[in-house]
Amino acid sequence: MDKKIILIITALLFSMQLPALSAQKLNIYCEDDRPMQFVGADGILTGMSVEIVQEIKKRVGNSDPIKMVPWARGLNEVTNTPNTVLFSMARTAERNQLFQWVGPIAETAFALYAKANSTIKITELDDAKKIRSIGVYRDDIRDQFLTKAGFTNLERTDDNVSNFKKLMAGRFDMYASSSNDIKGNAESAGYKLSDVRLVYIFLRSQVYMAMSKGTNVAIVAQWNDALKKMKEDGTFSRIFKKYYPDNELPGPEISKF
């Protein structure tokens, strides 16, 4: 069959599915992690990734609410419950086959941070195992990566802002944070970015919306298509630069590890 005819038939079949796809209810979760997603002073959920998801929802005709939950709960839901979306999630080799992906919407570096006046020096990751304690976000990629690497000196909490406050109070010596979030966490905790210093980058990753394996692949394709069009018409860049004016836009999808 002629390739053009196949494409036309595929497009027609997809268009016939649109009403059904729009009617499919989704559980949509995010974590509290400024400036990607957070509750503003007006009590309304906002942030870079929230605005992107809201725009995608509008374009695909989805009206399901976005619910902010602790990361551990959201991760459990997207792992075990069909028709579930969780954002924003770092896509790694370990996670790649566990979920379906919409993105990328950002790129980040995960690093160990210490107080600005700290004398800690790390030349390789194993050096950090000798540190008294390191704050991590429970069940997040930072926690998972360092735990798998053999770290036994991790202090876990369910709130990145609390982690920052504990670092500044001397409760632990370093804090594992994302380069995209460290400034927002500092300000939410009542400090400045200059109050800490980057000690060691241990992981770089693209950031996505994760969809559960039990979600219809056509819905995943629909969301990805909406995001692609947002990038083409400038909507994505406008939202991204509103929150990250100095950051580069994410590059092409990395799906092989």
C-alpha positions in Angstrom: 0.0 0.0 0.0 1.2 3.5 -0.9 2.9 5.2 2.1 0.8 8.4 1.7 -2.4 6.3 1.9 -1.2 4.6 5.0 -0.4 8.0 6.6 -3.9 9.3 5.7 -5.6 6.2 7.1 -3.6 6.4 10.3 -4.5 10.1 10.7 -8.2 9.3 10.2 -8.1 6.5 12.7 -6.4 8.7 15.2 -8.9 11.5 14.7 -11.7 9.0 15.3 -10.2 8.1 18.6 -9.9 11.8 19.9 -13.4 12.0 21.6 -12.7 8.7 23.4 -9.2 9.8 24.4 -10.5 13.1 25.8 -13.2 11.2 27.8 -10.6 9.0 29.5 -10.1 10.1 33.0 -6.5 10.6 34.2 -5.1 10.8 37.7 -2.6 13.7 37.4 -0.1 14.3 40.2 2.8 16.6 40.8 5.1 17.3 43.7 5.9 20.5 45.5 9.2 21.6 44.0 9.6 25.3 43.1 9.8 26.7 40.4 8.6 23.6 38.5 5.5 23.2 40.5 4.3 25.0 43.7 1.4 26.7 45.3 1.6 30.5 44.9 0.8 33.2 47.4 -2.7 33.2 46.1 -3.1 29.5 46.9 -3.2 28.5 43.3 -1.0 25.7 41.9 1.5 27.1 39.4 5.0 26.7 38.1 6.8 26.0 34.8 5.7 22.4 34.5 2.2 23.1 35.8 1.7 25.7 33.1 3.0 23.3 30.4 0.7 20.5 31.6 -2.3 22.9 31.8 -1.6 24.0 28.2 -1.4 20.3 27.0 -4.6 19.5 28.9 -6.4 22.4 27.1 -5.1 21.3 23.7 -6.2 17.7 24.1 -9.5 18.4 25.8 -8.6 17.0 29.3 -10.3 18.6 32.3 -9.0 16.4 35.1 -7.5 18.3 38.1 -3.8 18.3 38.9 -3.2 17.2 42.5 -0.1 18.0 44.5 1.1 15.1 46.6 4.3 13.9 48.3 6.7 12.5 45.8 6.6 9.0 47.3 2.8 8.8 46.9 2.9 10.1 43.4 5.6 7.6 42.4 3.6 4.7 43.9 0.5 5.8 42.0 2.2 6.2 38.6 4.0 2.8 39.1 0.9 0.8 40.1 -2.2 2.6 38.8 -3.2 2.8 35.1 -4.1 6.2 33.6 -1.8 8.1 35.9 0.5 11.0 35.2 3.3 12.2 37.5 5.5 15.2 36.9 8.2 16.3 36.8 10.4 13.2 36.7 14.0 12.6 35.7 14.3 10.0 33.0 17.1 7.6 33.8 18.3 4.1 32.6 16.6 2.5 35.6 13.3 4.2 35.1 13.2 4.2 31.3 11.2 0.9 30.9 9.0 1.5 33.9 6.9 4.4 32.5 5.8 6.0 29.3 7.2 9.5 28.7 6.0 12.9 27.6 8.8 15.4 27.0 11.5 16.4 27.6 10.4 19.6 29.3 13.7 20.5 31.0 17.3 19.3 31.7 18.9 19.3 35.0 22.1 18.4 37.0 21.8 16.7 40.4 24.5 17.8 42.7 25.7 17.9 46.3 25.5 21.3 47.9 27.1 22.6 51.1 26.9 25.8 53.1 28.9 28.6 51.4 31.5 28.6 54.1 31.9 24.9 54.2 35.4 23.5 53.5 34.1 20.1 52.2 35.9 19.0 49.0 34.7 16.1 46.8 36.8 14.9 43.9 34.9 11.7 43.2 31.5 10.4 44.4 32.9 7.9 46.8 34.5 10.7 48.8 31.0 11.8 49.8 30.4 8.5 51.6 32.8 9.7 54.3 30.7 12.8 55.0 28.7 12.6 58.2 25.3 13.0 56.6 23.6 14.1 53.3 20.0 15.3 53.0 17.9 13.7 50.2 14.3 13.9 49.0 12.7 10.6 49.9 12.3 8.1 47.0 13.4 10.8 44.5 16.0 10.1 41.9 18.7 11.6 44.2 17.8 9.2 47.0 17.5 6.2 44.6 20.8 7.0 42.8 22.9 7.5 45.9 21.3 4.5 47.7 22.1 2.3 44.8 25.7 3.7 44.8 26.1 2.3 48.3 25.5 5.5 50.4 24.6 4.7 54.0 24.8 8.3 55.3 21.5 9.7 53.8 19.0 11.6 55.8 15.6 11.4 54.0 12.7 14.0 54.2 9.5 14.5 52.3 10.2 18.2 51.7 13.0 19.9 49.8 12.6 23.2 51.6 13.0 21.4 54.9 16.1 19.8 53.5 17.5 23.2 52.8 16.7 24.5 56.2 18.3 21.5 57.8 21.5 22.0 55.8 21.7 25.7 56.9 21.0 24.6 60.5 23.9 22.1 60.4 21.6 19.1 60.7 23.6 17.5 57.9 26.7 18.5 55.9 25.5 18.4 52.3 22.2 18.4 50.5 21.5 16.6 47.2 19.5 19.0 45.0 18.6 19.7 41.4 20.2 22.6 39.6 16.8 23.7 38.4 15.3 23.8 42.0 18.1 24.9 44.3 17.4 28.6 43.9 13.7 28.2 44.6 14.3 26.0 47.6 16.7 28.5 49.0 14.3 31.4 48.7 11.3 29.3 50.0 13.5 28.5 53.1 14.3 32.1 53.6 17.8 32.1 52.2 19.6 33.0 49.1 21.3 30.9 46.5 24.7 32.4 47.5 24.2 30.9 51.0 25.3 27.5 49.5 27.9 26.3 47.0 27.9 23.5 44.5 30.4 20.8 45.6 29.9 17.9 43.2 27.6 17.0 40.3 26.8 13.3 40.3 24.1 12.9 37.7 22.7 14.8 34.6 19.2 14.0 33.3 16.3 15.2 31.1 13.0 15.9 32.9 9.7 14.6 31.7 6.0 13.9 32.5 5.8 10.2 33.3 2.7 8.2 32.4 1.9 4.7 33.9 2.5 1.7 31.7 -1.3 1.0 31.9 -2.2 4.2 30.1 -3.4 4.0 26.5 -0.4 4.6 24.2 -2.6 6.8 22.1 -3.1 9.2 25.0 0.7 9.4 25.5 1.1 10.1 21.8 -1.6 12.8 22.0 0.1 14.5 24.9 3.5 14.3 23.1 2.0 15.7 19.9 0.5 18.6 21.8 3.9 19.3 23.5 5.6 19.1 20.1 3.2 21.7 18.7 3.8 23.9 21.7 7.5 23.8 21.0 6.9 24.6 17.3 4.6 27.6 17.9 6.7 29.2 20.7 4.3 28.5 23.6 6.7 26.2 25.3 9.7 28.6 25.0 7.5 31.4 26.5 6.5 29.4 29.5 10.0 27.9 30.0 11.8 31.3 29.9 9.3 32.8 32.3 10.7 30.6 35.0 14.2 29.8 33.7 15.3 32.9 31.7 19.0 31.9 31.8 18.6 28.2 31.0 18.9 26.5 27.6 15.7 24.9 26.3 15.8 21.1 26.5 17.4 19.2 23.6 16.0 16.3 21.6 14.5 13.3 23.5 17.0 10.8 24.9 15.4 7.4 25.0 18.3 5.0 24.9 20.7 4.5 27.8 
